[in-house]
Amino acid sequence: MMEDIAPQRRMNAEPLSGLPLRTAADKPKQDQITLYEALASGGITVGSIVQSMAGHDFSRVAIVIALRPPFAQIVDGRYRPVGKPKVKRLTHLRPVAGPAPEELSEALALPEEGQRNSAIRRLIRRHLPPTDKTAN
């Protein structure tokens, strides 16, 4: 006696705006980032040397090995080895030195993990700006 007053679903409904629906083929590839993601990264790119500004690793220096905004994977070769990168938000990182992607790719191409970690540590030391240890 009581009629169903719920609206009926249309199974093959056309988009309301007249625009086609997005498909999986429309998504950007993993190695491509959008303009928004590039601007949101704050100048941090793969190979950049960064300093952690938040978390239990506060003030530690590391290098970015992968970037997918809003996150970056960082390693330092000691506390975070190449085999176990740390995933951090870009807002928690501060760029310290410019990118060195060629040197990073050479370091990551070494055959053993110990050699890769050692090369990462040398790369970070080489590109850090000099500090004045005599100033108080």
Backbone bond lengths (Angstrom), bond angles and torsions (degrees), N, CA, C in turn:
res aa  C-N    CA-C-N  psi(-1)  N-CA   C-N-CA  omega(-1)  CA-C   N-CA-C  phi
1 M - - - 1.412 - - 1.529 111.55 -
2 M 1.337 114.79 -40.25 1.455 117.40 179.98 1.522 108.33 -86.73
3 E 1.291 116.75 129.30 1.450 121.23 -178.70 1.525 110.36 -83.19
4 D 1.314 114.38 148.50 1.463 119.83 177.14 1.518 108.01 -73.07
5 I 1.334 116.34 119.08 1.465 119.47 -176.86 1.533 112.08 -98.19
6 A 1.334 117.95 0.37 1.460 120.72 177.58 1.527 109.58 -69.45
7 P 1.331 117.48 141.78 1.468 119.30 -179.94 1.524 110.79 -66.95
8 Q 1.281 114.69 145.66 1.457 120.68 -179.36 1.521 109.30 -81.11
9 R 1.333 116.15 139.85 1.457 120.74 176.96 1.514 109.80 -85.47
10 R 1.301 113.96 139.30 1.446 118.93 174.48 1.518 107.39 -95.93
11 M 1.286 118.23 122.85 1.453 122.16 -174.90 1.532 112.43 -71.66
12 N 1.283 119.64 -43.87 1.451 123.35 -179.02 1.522 109.38 -112.50
13 A 1.321 115.54 60.76 1.457 120.56 -175.30 1.529 110.59 -77.08
14 E 1.304 115.73 141.97 1.452 122.05 174.48 1.533 108.07 -79.20
15 P 1.323 117.66 151.04 1.457 119.17 176.44 1.527 110.08 -61.38
16 L 1.308 116.88 142.26 1.458 121.46 -175.83 1.516 112.04 -68.67
17 S 1.303 118.38 -34.59 1.459 121.11 -175.41 1.523 112.98 -82.81
18 G 1.308 117.94 -8.70 1.450 120.55 -177.76 1.528 112.16 86.93
19 L 1.332 117.48 -5.27 1.458 121.08 177.96 1.521 109.41 -89.39
20 P 1.312 117.61 148.73 1.470 118.95 178.69 1.521 110.64 -69.12
21 L 1.308 115.29 152.30 1.454 120.34 177.11 1.520 109.45 -72.94
22 R 1.337 116.87 150.15 1.462 121.03 177.56 1.513 109.62 -75.76
23 T 1.300 115.63 143.12 1.457 121.03 179.11 1.524 109.25 -116.29
24 A 1.312 116.72 175.47 1.460 121.42 179.13 1.528 111.17 -63.93
25 A 1.323 117.45 -27.04 1.461 120.62 179.62 1.524 111.66 -70.92
26 D 1.350 117.78 -19.52 1.456 121.29 -179.29 1.525 112.80 -80.56
27 K 1.319 118.73 -14.25 1.455 121.48 -178.04 1.522 110.12 -70.35
28 P 1.350 117.20 145.11 1.462 118.13 176.78 1.521 110.77 -68.42
29 K 1.314 115.64 150.80 1.456 120.14 179.09 1.519 109.75 -70.03
30 Q 1.348 117.28 163.39 1.460 122.15 -176.53 1.519 112.38 -60.71
31 D 1.342 118.21 -34.07 1.455 119.97 -177.12 1.526 112.67 -87.68
32 Q 1.328 117.99 0.30 1.451 121.76 178.01 1.524 108.97 -110.42
33 I 1.333 115.66 140.64 1.451 119.05 174.69 1.523 108.36 -120.81
34 T 1.312 116.02 155.14 1.458 120.77 -179.67 1.518 109.57 -81.12
35 L 1.321 116.40 169.05 1.455 121.57 178.34 1.526 110.07 -61.96
36 Y 1.326 117.11 -40.71 1.462 120.76 178.61 1.526 111.00 -60.74
37 E 1.328 117.05 -43.61 1.463 120.75 179.44 1.517 111.07 -64.75
38 A 1.327 117.49 -37.12 1.458 120.79 178.61 1.521 110.95 -65.79
39 L 1.325 116.67 -41.63 1.463 119.92 178.51 1.523 111.32 -70.15
40 A 1.331 116.65 -34.32 1.463 120.85 -179.00 1.519 111.95 -72.04
41 S 1.328 118.22 -18.99 1.460 120.26 -177.57 1.515 112.45 -74.10
42 G 1.309 119.12 -13.57 1.458 121.95 175.25 1.515 114.05 66.84
43 G 1.306 118.56 31.24 1.451 121.43 178.38 1.518 114.12 86.23
44 I 1.313 117.96 2.97 1.455 121.67 178.64 1.517 108.47 -88.30
45 T 1.330 116.30 126.77 1.451 121.34 178.45 1.530 108.85 -128.27
46 V 1.312 116.43 173.57 1.466 120.28 176.70 1.521 107.74 -64.19
47 G 1.314 116.17 129.29 1.452 121.95 -177.59 1.515 113.33 98.52
48 S 1.339 118.14 -8.32 1.465 120.67 178.17 1.519 110.36 -71.81
49 I 1.305 115.49 144.02 1.460 120.77 174.27 1.514 106.57 -95.02
50 V 1.329 115.40 125.86 1.463 121.57 -173.00 1.525 110.22 -126.95
51 Q 1.336 114.19 161.28 1.459 121.28 175.06 1.514 107.74 -118.31
52 S 1.323 116.46 135.44 1.456 121.82 179.14 1.517 109.40 -73.96
53 M 1.324 117.04 131.38 1.457 121.87 -178.84 1.522 112.59 -108.91
54 A 1.323 118.03 -0.91 1.463 121.11 -179.85 1.519 109.03 -155.54
55 G 1.315 115.02 153.12 1.451 120.51 176.27 1.516 112.19 102.18
56 H 1.328 115.67 -177.83 1.458 120.32 -178.01 1.523 112.52 -69.67
57 D 1.334 117.28 -15.89 1.457 121.31 177.39 1.530 111.70 -100.22
58 F 1.322 117.70 27.98 1.462 123.86 -179.20 1.524 111.03 -51.36
59 S 1.303 117.18 132.55 1.467 128.52 176.88 1.531 114.12 73.79
60 R 1.310 119.29 3.31 1.465 120.15 176.01 1.526 109.74 -78.95
61 V 1.316 114.80 147.39 1.460 121.60 -178.83 1.527 108.43 -102.04
62 A 1.325 115.91 137.98 1.461 121.49 -178.77 1.525 108.77 -148.05
63 I 1.317 115.43 177.42 1.466 121.33 178.76 1.522 108.79 -122.61
64 V 1.333 116.13 141.49 1.463 122.37 -178.67 1.521 108.73 -81.29
65 I 1.355 116.26 123.50 1.471 119.08 178.30 1.521 111.96 -106.61
66 A 1.333 117.49 -18.07 1.465 121.15 176.90 1.520 108.06 -150.83
67 L 1.313 115.89 147.05 1.456 121.12 -176.27 1.513 109.49 -137.25
68 R 1.301 116.12 122.24 1.456 122.66 173.24 1.520 106.74 -143.71
69 P 1.361 116.92 90.16 1.465 119.66 -174.75 1.513 111.63 -50.73
70 P 1.311 117.38 139.07 1.462 129.69 9.72 1.521 114.35 -91.55
71 F 1.333 118.79 22.40 1.458 121.43 -177.99 1.524 111.28 -122.72
72 A 1.339 114.77 157.06 1.456 122.02 174.02 1.519 107.52 -137.10
73 Q 1.322 116.37 147.40 1.456 121.13 174.02 1.521 107.29 -101.45
74 I 1.355 115.52 125.95 1.455 120.11 -176.93 1.520 110.78 -123.05
75 V 1.326 115.77 150.62 1.465 122.69 175.87 1.526 107.67 -137.61
76 D 1.337 115.52 153.17 1.455 120.05 175.19 1.518 112.30 -125.37
77 G 1.323 118.29 -4.74 1.448 121.70 177.69 1.513 114.56 84.12
78 R 1.319 118.11 -9.30 1.458 121.10 -179.96 1.527 110.17 -122.76
79 Y 1.333 117.41 -73.47 1.460 120.49 -179.60 1.534 111.30 -76.14
80 R 1.316 115.39 -31.59 1.464 121.75 176.19 1.512 108.44 -122.31
81 P 1.345 117.68 93.53 1.468 119.53 -179.44 1.532 111.39 -72.63
82 V 1.307 115.48 168.90 1.464 121.63 -178.26 1.525 111.10 -60.78
83 G 1.315 118.33 -33.63 1.456 121.38 -179.22 1.516 114.37 -74.15
84 K 1.347 117.66 -11.20 1.462 121.25 -177.71 1.530 109.71 -141.09
85 P 1.352 117.44 70.78 1.463 119.57 -176.88 1.527 111.95 -69.89
86 K 1.322 115.24 153.83 1.463 122.57 178.21 1.523 108.31 -93.83
87 V 1.321 116.33 132.54 1.461 121.60 176.52 1.525 107.46 -95.33
88 K 1.327 116.95 120.06 1.462 121.55 -178.68 1.517 109.34 -129.69
89 R 1.319 115.21 150.38 1.462 120.69 173.35 1.522 109.50 -70.42
90 L 1.318 116.63 145.50 1.456 120.87 179.99 1.523 111.72 -63.93
91 T 1.331 117.07 -29.01 1.461 119.78 179.61 1.525 111.64 -69.16
92 H 1.326 118.23 -16.62 1.457 122.31 179.72 1.517 112.38 -96.23
93 L 1.341 117.20 8.50 1.460 121.87 -178.65 1.520 110.22 -121.06
94 R 1.332 115.73 145.81 1.459 122.02 176.86 1.523 107.55 -125.21
95 P 1.350 117.99 125.44 1.463 119.05 179.18 1.528 110.82 -67.46
96 V 1.331 116.40 134.98 1.456 122.12 -179.08 1.526 110.45 -109.83
97 A 1.314 116.91 -42.08 1.462 121.58 -179.41 1.523 108.81 -138.90
98 G 1.318 114.67 157.17 1.455 121.00 -177.67 1.516 113.15 -64.72
99 P 1.311 115.59 169.67 1.462 120.21 -177.18 1.526 112.45 -71.64
100 A 1.321 114.08 149.11 1.465 122.35 174.54 1.522 107.96 -135.06
101 P 1.356 118.06 63.82 1.467 120.00 -173.53 1.523 114.26 -65.89
102 E 1.351 118.13 -32.64 1.466 119.37 -179.83 1.523 110.62 -67.20
103 E 1.333 115.78 -44.45 1.461 119.77 179.98 1.529 110.79 -67.54
104 L 1.334 116.54 -35.35 1.464 120.15 177.88 1.523 110.66 -64.91
105 S 1.325 117.09 -43.56 1.468 118.97 -179.56 1.528 110.90 -65.57
106 E 1.340 117.58 -34.61 1.464 120.33 175.86 1.527 110.45 -65.43
107 A 1.329 116.77 -41.49 1.472 120.81 -179.69 1.525 111.05 -66.12
108 L 1.323 117.06 -39.65 1.464 120.45 -177.97 1.529 111.93 -76.08
109 A 1.339 117.76 -15.48 1.459 120.92 -179.18 1.529 112.61 -86.11
110 L 1.323 117.71 -4.69 1.468 120.07 179.91 1.524 110.05 -65.30
111 P 1.352 117.89 150.83 1.467 120.66 -170.71 1.527 115.33 -71.36
112 E 1.336 119.40 -36.68 1.462 120.69 -175.31 1.519 110.80 -109.17
113 E 1.334 115.96 149.61 1.460 120.21 -177.91 1.522 112.15 -63.79
114 G 1.327 117.76 -36.41 1.461 120.79 178.12 1.517 111.96 -62.35
115 Q 1.324 116.38 -39.11 1.461 120.48 177.23 1.524 110.68 -67.25
116 R 1.334 116.57 -39.68 1.471 120.18 178.58 1.521 110.64 -63.30
117 N 1.344 117.01 -44.52 1.465 120.27 -179.83 1.522 111.19 -64.03
118 S 1.304 117.35 -41.17 1.457 121.27 178.14 1.526 110.97 -63.60
119 A 1.324 116.94 -41.78 1.463 120.95 178.96 1.527 110.88 -65.65
120 I 1.329 117.83 -36.62 1.471 121.61 177.44 1.525 109.58 -64.53
121 R 1.333 117.81 -44.45 1.469 120.89 179.05 1.529 111.17 -61.28
122 R 1.338 116.79 -43.13 1.474 120.49 178.00 1.526 111.07 -63.92
123 L 1.319 116.64 -40.38 1.464 121.68 179.90 1.521 110.73 -62.24
124 I 1.317 116.69 -43.37 1.473 120.70 179.25 1.525 109.93 -64.95
125 R 1.330 117.83 -46.33 1.475 120.98 -179.72 1.524 111.38 -61.62
126 R 1.312 116.59 -39.77 1.466 120.75 -176.76 1.529 112.17 -67.81
127 H 1.320 117.45 -34.14 1.470 120.20 -174.37 1.518 114.44 -99.15
128 L 1.321 117.85 -2.50 1.464 118.88 176.88 1.522 109.45 -70.99
129 P 1.331 116.82 142.03 1.463 117.99 176.32 1.532 109.76 -67.49
130 P 1.330 117.67 146.41 1.461 119.47 -179.80 1.522 111.14 -65.23
131 T 1.328 115.85 145.75 1.465 120.79 178.46 1.520 108.52 -113.10
132 D 1.310 116.12 149.31 1.465 121.54 178.88 1.516 106.92 -93.50
133 K 1.318 117.28 105.11 1.467 121.59 -176.48 1.528 112.17 -82.29
134 T 1.345 118.16 -10.62 1.450 119.81 -179.23 1.518 112.07 -88.01
135 A 1.317 117.82 -18.84 1.477 121.29 -179.29 1.520 109.49 -76.72
136 N 1.316 115.86 140.54 1.466 120.59 177.41 1.485 111.16 -105.19
